[in-house]
Amino acid sequence: MSTPVLVVAELTSDGLLKPALRSVLGAAAALNAEIHVLLIGHQLETVIDEALRLPITRLLVADHPSLAVPLAETTTTVVRAISQRYSHILTAASAQGKGWLPRLAALEDVAMISDIVAIESPDTFVRPIYAGSLWATVRCLEPRKFVSVRVTAFSPLNGASSEPVSRENLSLDDWPAVPVIRSAVHEHPDEGRPALENARTVVSGGRGLGSAEQFEALLGPLADALHGALGASRAAVDLGYAPNDLQVGQTGKVVAPDLYIAVGISGAIQHLAGIQAAKVIVAINKDPDAPIFGVADYGLVGDLHEIVPQLTASLKNP
Ligand SMILES: Cc1cc2nc3c(=O)[nH]c(=O)nc-3n(C[C@H](O)[C@H](O)[C@H](O)COP(=O)(O)OP(=O)(O)OC[C@H]3O[C@@H](n4cnc5c(N)ncnc54)[C@H](O)[C@@H]3O)c2cc1C
């Protein structure tokens, strides 16, 4: 039997499994090995029930008050304690994964493979370089492979295990002392709208919105009419029109919705790096030469202050 692989799960602010986990499991399944999942947090009983229904072999649980808030330092400490058991350690290439996995790789002096979009064999992976302009096929000869997964690139592994999933509880004795770092403030983003990473529709705004008030007043109703998520360009985030976690692009989130509506966004290559997998792109921009029209399936040239309210009204009263 080959060495098992470990997938480290992330939880929503309600303490449920993030849907992205199924896509990381989809990547793990390509390794043809036993899959174990690690849950880290506190008061995990509800999510344990959910996780025991995953198509995996074993569930490891690290439940302790010091792990209540997912911090890179604590996650690294727990995963490091068991990493020797596994050939591969996988997690989503999310804000959390980007926080702890490089830290673990550095501590273990192992090269990390980030943001993979395909698995060719257990040691050969495909990942984007140059803001997604090229795909690099990389071979990793490390005995243990630390891999972050672009979740939009893998199909979710659905269903449940045909055999009962075994459960292993880790305790403080299993990992060295948790670092003396504590979270002072832990704010949850507004989860009234779907999460950007999994949304089937994304309405994104850029510098053209002009202010934070206009951003929400114009794009919020459009996103809600489409039951979609809000996204933003980096310029919109830097100008304070939208919070950081809405940024789409090379240094933000990679999205793969059925419909992506870019409003007042020019279409810089770093922004386009985050929307390559969108099925249909609609651009609204007053500049007919804006690069976004080069990738858009549908383009509306005009003032967003006129077009967006009309579009929202027609969606509400078709
Ligand atoms: C290393 C690096 C990483 C980066 N990472 C990212 C990233 O992850 N995501 C990202 O988005 N950017 C990223 N950028 C920044 C990127 O290069 C652009 O600067 C940014 O995407 C521009 O944002 P924007 O399109 O909102 O603004 P602009 O380029 O200023 O475009 C604004 C657009 O709004 C239009 N507009 C203005 N007023 C109206 C109106 N009334 N009606 C209709 N249209 C209007 C204009 O015609 C224009 O096309 C990165 C840059 C670097 C160097």
The ligand as an SDF file (V2000), in Angstrom:
LIG
                    3D

 53 58  0  0  0  0  0  0  0  0999 V2000
    2.5150   42.6240   -9.4250 C   0  0  0  0  0  0  0  0  0  0  0  0
    1.1520   43.1680   -9.7190 C   0  0  0  0  0  0  0  0  0  0  0  0
    0.0520   42.4230   -9.3140 C   0  0  0  0  0  0  0  0  0  0  0  0
   -1.2340   42.9100   -9.5830 C   0  0  0  0  0  0  0  0  0  0  0  0
   -2.2910   42.1470   -9.2110 N   0  0  0  0  0  0  0  0  0  0  0  0
   -3.5490   42.5570   -9.5590 C   0  0  0  0  0  0  0  0  0  0  0  0
   -4.6940   41.7570   -9.2570 C   0  0  0  0  0  0  0  0  0  0  0  0
   -4.6160   40.6900   -8.6210 O   0  0  0  0  0  0  0  0  0  0  0  0
   -5.9120   42.2150   -9.6520 N   0  0  0  0  0  0  0  0  0  0  0  0
   -6.0750   43.3880  -10.3370 C   0  0  0  0  0  0  0  0  0  0  0  0
   -7.2080   43.7290  -10.6750 O   0  0  0  0  0  0  0  0  0  0  0  0
   -5.0150   44.1620  -10.6160 N   0  0  0  0  0  0  0  0  0  0  0  0
   -3.7590   43.7830  -10.2370 C   0  0  0  0  0  0  0  0  0  0  0  0
   -2.7070   44.5970  -10.5090 N   0  0  0  0  0  0  0  0  0  0  0  0
   -2.9730   45.9520  -10.9950 C   0  0  0  0  0  0  0  0  0  0  0  0
   -3.2560   46.0470  -12.4960 C   0  0  0  0  0  0  0  0  0  0  0  0
   -2.0410   46.1860  -13.2040 O   0  0  0  0  0  0  0  0  0  0  0  0
   -4.1510   47.2710  -12.7940 C   0  0  0  0  0  0  0  0  0  0  0  0
   -3.5300   48.4340  -12.3060 O   0  0  0  0  0  0  0  0  0  0  0  0
   -5.5520   47.1860  -12.1860 C   0  0  0  0  0  0  0  0  0  0  0  0
   -6.1360   45.9340  -12.4980 O   0  0  0  0  0  0  0  0  0  0  0  0
   -6.4040   48.3250  -12.7590 C   0  0  0  0  0  0  0  0  0  0  0  0
   -7.6490   48.3120  -12.1390 O   0  0  0  0  0  0  0  0  0  0  0  0
   -8.9010   48.9570  -12.8940 P   0  0  0  0  0  0  0  0  0  0  0  0
   -9.1360   48.2410  -14.1680 O   0  0  0  0  0  0  0  0  0  0  0  0
  -10.0020   49.0290  -11.9140 O   0  0  0  0  0  0  0  0  0  0  0  0
   -8.4170   50.4620  -13.1340 O   0  0  0  0  0  0  0  0  0  0  0  0
   -8.0280   51.2100  -14.4770 P   0  0  0  0  0  0  0  0  0  0  0  0
   -6.9980   50.4780  -15.2210 O   0  0  0  0  0  0  0  0  0  0  0  0
   -7.7540   52.6190  -14.1040 O   0  0  0  0  0  0  0  0  0  0  0  0
   -9.3490   51.1330  -15.3530 O   0  0  0  0  0  0  0  0  0  0  0  0
  -10.5310   51.7940  -15.0240 C   0  0  0  0  0  0  0  0  0  0  0  0
  -11.4880   51.5780  -16.2010 C   0  0  0  0  0  0  0  0  0  0  0  0
  -12.7390   52.1450  -15.8710 O   0  0  0  0  0  0  0  0  0  0  0  0
  -13.2600   52.7260  -17.0510 C   0  0  0  0  0  0  0  0  0  0  0  0
  -14.2150   53.7500  -16.6330 N   0  0  0  0  0  0  0  0  0  0  0  0
  -13.9750   54.8920  -15.9330 C   0  0  0  0  0  0  0  0  0  0  0  0
  -15.1000   55.5810  -15.7110 N   0  0  0  0  0  0  0  0  0  0  0  0
  -16.0960   54.8650  -16.2980 C   0  0  0  0  0  0  0  0  0  0  0  0
  -17.4930   55.0690  -16.4280 C   0  0  0  0  0  0  0  0  0  0  0  0
  -18.1120   56.1390  -15.8880 N   0  0  0  0  0  0  0  0  0  0  0  0
  -18.2190   54.1500  -17.1240 N   0  0  0  0  0  0  0  0  0  0  0  0
  -17.6220   53.0570  -17.6760 C   0  0  0  0  0  0  0  0  0  0  0  0
  -16.2880   52.8250  -17.5630 N   0  0  0  0  0  0  0  0  0  0  0  0
  -15.5440   53.7150  -16.9010 C   0  0  0  0  0  0  0  0  0  0  0  0
  -12.0690   53.2840  -17.7890 C   0  0  0  0  0  0  0  0  0  0  0  0
  -12.3570   53.4320  -19.1790 O   0  0  0  0  0  0  0  0  0  0  0  0
  -11.0180   52.2400  -17.4970 C   0  0  0  0  0  0  0  0  0  0  0  0
  -10.9770   51.2560  -18.5340 O   0  0  0  0  0  0  0  0  0  0  0  0
   -1.4180   44.1450  -10.2380 C   0  0  0  0  0  0  0  0  0  0  0  0
   -0.2910   44.8700  -10.6440 C   0  0  0  0  0  0  0  0  0  0  0  0
    0.9640   44.3990  -10.3930 C   0  0  0  0  0  0  0  0  0  0  0  0
    2.1450   45.1960  -10.8370 C   0  0  0  0  0  0  0  0  0  0  0  0
  1  2  1  0
  2  3  1  0
  2 52  2  0
  3  4  2  0
  4  5  1  0
  4 50  1  0
  5  6  2  0
  6  7  1  0
  6 13  1  0
  7  8  2  0
  7  9  1  0
  9 10  1  0
 10 11  2  0
 10 12  1  0
 12 13  2  0
 13 14  1  0
 14 15  1  0
 14 50  1  0
 15 16  1  0
 16 17  1  0
 16 18  1  0
 18 19  1  0
 18 20  1  0
 20 21  1  0
 20 22  1  0
 22 23  1  0
 23 24  1  0
 24 25  2  0
 24 26  1  0
 24 27  1  0
 27 28  1  0
 28 29  2  0
 28 30  1  0
 28 31  1  0
 31 32  1  0
 32 33  1  0
 33 34  1  0
 33 48  1  0
 34 35  1  0
 35 36  1  0
 35 46  1  0
 36 37  1  0
 36 45  1  0
 37 38  2  0
 38 39  1  0
 39 40  1  0
 39 45  2  0
 40 41  1  0
 40 42  2  0
 42 43  1  0
 43 44  2  0
 44 45  1  0
 46 47  1  0
 46 48  1  0
 48 49  1  0
 50 51  2  0
 51 52  1  0
 52 53  1  0
M  END
$$$$
